Amino acid sequence: MQELKITNSNGVEVYLYGEIGRYMDVDVNYIVRDLERLQKEKNITSITFYVNSGGGDVMQGLALYNYLNRCNLDVTWVVDGIAASMMAMLMCNPKHKVKAAKYAKLMYHR
Protein backbone atom coordinates (compact mmCIF):
# COMPACT_ATOMS: atom_id res chain seq x y z
CA MET A 1 0.00 0.00 0.00
CA GLN A 2 1.26 3.50 -0.81
CA GLU A 3 2.09 5.95 1.95
CA LEU A 4 1.49 9.69 1.84
CA LYS A 5 4.11 11.59 3.81
CA ILE A 6 3.83 15.31 4.56
CA THR A 7 7.24 16.86 3.85
CA ASN A 8 6.67 20.47 4.89
CA SER A 9 3.80 22.81 5.59
CA ASN A 10 2.38 22.53 2.07
CA GLY A 11 3.92 19.49 0.38
CA VAL A 12 3.42 15.75 0.36
CA GLU A 13 5.42 12.78 -0.97
CA VAL A 14 3.87 9.59 -2.32
CA TYR A 15 5.84 6.46 -3.19
CA LEU A 16 4.21 4.62 -6.08
CA TYR A 17 6.22 1.42 -5.95
CA GLY A 18 4.49 -1.59 -7.49
CA GLU A 19 1.53 -2.35 -9.69
CA ILE A 20 -1.37 0.07 -10.20
CA GLY A 21 -4.74 -1.50 -9.47
CA ARG A 22 -7.52 -1.95 -6.98
CA TYR A 23 -6.28 -4.04 -4.06
CA MET A 24 -2.79 -3.92 -5.60
CA ASP A 25 0.32 -2.01 -4.51
CA VAL A 26 -0.96 1.34 -5.83
CA ASP A 27 -4.70 1.74 -5.29
CA VAL A 28 -5.78 5.06 -6.80
CA ASN A 29 -8.98 5.15 -4.75
CA TYR A 30 -6.93 5.53 -1.56
CA ILE A 31 -4.51 8.03 -3.07
CA VAL A 32 -7.28 10.37 -4.22
CA ARG A 33 -9.14 10.05 -0.91
CA ASP A 34 -6.01 10.87 1.08
CA LEU A 35 -5.01 13.77 -1.19
CA GLU A 36 -8.46 15.31 -0.88
CA ARG A 37 -8.29 15.00 2.91
CA LEU A 38 -4.81 16.53 3.08
CA GLN A 39 -5.81 19.44 0.85
CA LYS A 40 -8.66 20.27 3.24
CA GLU A 41 -6.95 19.55 6.56
CA LYS A 42 -3.32 20.57 5.85
CA ASN A 43 -3.79 22.89 2.88
CA ILE A 44 -1.20 21.06 0.77
CA THR A 45 -0.33 22.68 -2.55
CA SER A 46 2.32 20.37 -3.99
CA ILE A 47 2.91 16.65 -4.38
CA THR A 48 5.95 14.64 -5.38
CA PHE A 49 5.43 11.10 -6.67
CA TYR A 50 8.41 8.73 -6.45
CA VAL A 51 7.94 5.95 -8.99
CA ASN A 52 9.11 2.39 -9.50
CA SER A 53 6.36 0.57 -11.36
CA GLY A 54 5.83 -1.66 -14.35
CA GLY A 55 2.35 -0.18 -14.84
CA GLY A 56 -0.96 -1.79 -14.17
CA ASP A 57 -4.69 -1.23 -14.51
CA VAL A 58 -5.58 1.33 -17.18
CA MET A 59 -8.89 2.38 -15.59
CA GLN A 60 -7.24 3.19 -12.25
CA GLY A 61 -4.41 4.98 -14.04
CA LEU A 62 -6.81 7.11 -16.07
CA ALA A 63 -8.72 8.05 -12.92
CA LEU A 64 -5.51 9.32 -11.31
CA TYR A 65 -4.46 11.12 -14.50
CA ASN A 66 -7.80 12.94 -14.72
CA TYR A 67 -7.85 13.76 -11.01
CA LEU A 68 -4.36 15.27 -11.13
CA ASN A 69 -5.24 17.17 -14.32
CA ARG A 70 -8.17 18.98 -12.70
CA CYS A 71 -6.77 19.53 -9.20
CA ASN A 72 -4.71 22.59 -8.26
CA LEU A 73 -1.70 20.70 -6.93
CA ASP A 74 1.81 21.36 -8.24
CA VAL A 75 2.85 17.84 -9.34
CA THR A 76 6.40 16.49 -9.68
CA TRP A 77 7.27 12.95 -10.76
CA VAL A 78 10.61 11.35 -9.83
CA VAL A 79 11.43 8.03 -11.49
CA ASP A 80 13.60 6.03 -9.10
CA GLY A 81 13.65 2.77 -11.08
CA ILE A 82 11.19 2.15 -13.90
CA ALA A 83 8.02 3.84 -15.05
CA ALA A 84 6.39 1.61 -17.64
CA SER A 85 3.06 1.34 -19.39
CA MET A 86 0.27 3.10 -17.45
CA MET A 87 2.69 4.58 -14.91
CA ALA A 88 4.64 6.24 -17.72
CA MET A 89 1.41 7.63 -19.17
CA LEU A 90 0.59 9.32 -15.87
CA MET A 91 3.66 11.51 -16.32
CA CYS A 92 2.61 12.80 -19.77
CA ASN A 93 0.64 15.76 -18.44
CA PRO A 94 2.43 18.92 -19.68
CA LYS A 95 1.50 20.73 -16.43
CA HIS A 96 3.70 18.34 -14.41
CA LYS A 97 7.45 18.25 -13.84
CA VAL A 98 9.32 14.98 -14.46
CA LYS A 99 12.73 14.01 -13.12
CA ALA A 100 14.54 10.68 -13.35
CA ALA A 101 17.53 9.04 -11.72
CA LYS A 102 20.55 8.56 -13.96
CA TYR A 103 19.77 4.92 -14.73
CA ALA A 104 15.98 5.09 -14.53
CA LYS A 105 13.92 3.70 -17.39
CA LEU A 106 10.65 4.75 -19.02
CA MET A 107 8.67 2.46 -21.32
CA TYR A 108 5.69 3.42 -23.46
CA HIS A 109 3.66 1.05 -25.63
CA ARG A 110 3.37 1.69 -29.36
C-alpha positions in Angstrom: 0.0 0.0 0.0 1.3 3.5 -0.8 2.1 5.9 2.0 1.5 9.7 1.8 4.1 11.6 3.8 3.8 15.3 4.6 7.2 16.9 3.8 6.7 20.5 4.9 3.8 22.8 5.6 2.4 22.5 2.1 3.9 19.5 0.4 3.4 15.7 0.4 5.4 12.8 -1.0 3.9 9.6 -2.3 5.8 6.5 -3.2 4.2 4.6 -6.1 6.2 1.4 -6.0 4.5 -1.6 -7.5 1.5 -2.4 -9.7 -1.4 0.1 -10.2 -4.7 -1.5 -9.5 -7.5 -1.9 -7.0 -6.3 -4.0 -4.1 -2.8 -3.9 -5.6 0.3 -2.0 -4.5 -1.0 1.3 -5.8 -4.7 1.7 -5.3 -5.8 5.1 -6.8 -9.0 5.2 -4.7 -6.9 5.5 -1.6 -4.5 8.0 -3.1 -7.3 10.4 -4.2 -9.1 10.1 -0.9 -6.0 10.9 1.1 -5.0 13.8 -1.2 -8.5 15.3 -0.9 -8.3 15.0 2.9 -4.8 16.5 3.1 -5.8 19.4 0.9 -8.7 20.3 3.2 -6.9 19.6 6.6 -3.3 20.6 5.8 -3.8 22.9 2.9 -1.2 21.1 0.8 -0.3 22.7 -2.6 2.3 20.4 -4.0 2.9 16.7 -4.4 6.0 14.6 -5.4 5.4 11.1 -6.7 8.4 8.7 -6.4 7.9 6.0 -9.0 9.1 2.4 -9.5 6.4 0.6 -11.4 5.8 -1.7 -14.4 2.3 -0.2 -14.8 -1.0 -1.8 -14.2 -4.7 -1.2 -14.5 -5.6 1.3 -17.2 -8.9 2.4 -15.6 -7.2 3.2 -12.3 -4.4 5.0 -14.0 -6.8 7.1 -16.1 -8.7 8.0 -12.9 -5.5 9.3 -11.3 -4.5 11.1 -14.5 -7.8 12.9 -14.7 -7.8 13.8 -11.0 -4.4 15.3 -11.1 -5.2 17.2 -14.3 -8.2 19.0 -12.7 -6.8 19.5 -9.2 -4.7 22.6 -8.3 -1.7 20.7 -6.9 1.8 21.4 -8.2 2.8 17.8 -9.3 6.4 16.5 -9.7 7.3 13.0 -10.8 10.6 11.4 -9.8 11.4 8.0 -11.5 13.6 6.0 -9.1 13.6 2.8 -11.1 11.2 2.1 -13.9 8.0 3.8 -15.1 6.4 1.6 -17.6 3.1 1.3 -19.4 0.3 3.1 -17.4 2.7 4.6 -14.9 4.6 6.2 -17.7 1.4 7.6 -19.2 0.6 9.3 -15.9 3.7 11.5 -16.3 2.6 12.8 -19.8 0.6 15.8 -18.4 2.4 18.9 -19.7 1.5 20.7 -16.4 3.7 18.3 -14.4 7.5 18.3 -13.8 9.3 15.0 -14.5 12.7 14.0 -13.1 14.5 10.7 -13.3 17.5 9.0 -11.7 20.5 8.6 -14.0 19.8 4.9 -14.7 16.0 5.1 -14.5 13.9 3.7 -17.4 10.6 4.7 -19.0 8.7 2.5 -21.3 5.7 3.4 -23.5 3.7 1.1 -25.6 3.4 1.7 -29.4 
